[in-house]
Amino acid sequence: MKKQAILLAHFGTSHADTREKTIGAVEREVRAAFPEWEVRGAFTSGMILRILKKQGITLQSVPEALETLLAEGFERILIQPTHMICGEEYDKLRFQAEPFRDRFAEFSVGLPLLSSTEDMREVCRFYDKEFPREADEALVLMGHGTTHFANAVYPAMSYIFSEMGFERILVGAVEGYPDIEIVRKELGRLGVKKVTVTPMMLVAGDHAVNDMAGEEPDSWKSLLEADGYQVKPVVRGLGEYAAVRELYLSHIRQAMDAK
Ligand code: CO
């Protein structure tokens, strides 16, 4: 049998505790689900890799991990990104992976979490179920956001929530559209008293800890409290939820079947 490996490509995080609970959990689950495959991880963020190196932690980039797998004699490679959208990091991953395509006997790349309407529906169902809302309560999701056109996933998620009848769930993006000012206006229209905020990101890293739940006056929590809401931050990355990890497993199966 050919030596085969699944390479999980993560954006990465410098926060060790969330890394273990999210990225670590995804890797463990993939390992358990595909026992015939070697499972490795790599980070796509050069910035995160540099920060970790300063902390004495050396992790591989995608090209480094692929070179290692080649040197170890692996012939069949499946790269599964754990990114949220087909944005900049995914484009970069494809660009970095492409030169390796012909160097392996079999080579495929899976899709990020939110790559199709059905993916978005699944994640919407997950949030509705995981975060039941009282009548005077809204759920606000903090997506990352990007200047890449794939940012359109965030307003699309908003649309799907309302189309599916999942009420009082708003989507914002910390570095994209819709920003927190838009979310505040929408919350005002809803007339709720309580707001739960949680990240729509794989890890609960810097953005979740500081920009979402931090005590600084410009964090989402502080801004919403200033608007008079009772705010409950849930600092958990999506990788901590079994239902979300299951979606990544199904993306891996899809990439396998596409061969
Ligand atoms: Co950022």
Residues whose N, C-alpha, C, O or C-beta is under 5 A from the ligand:
A	BS01	CO	none
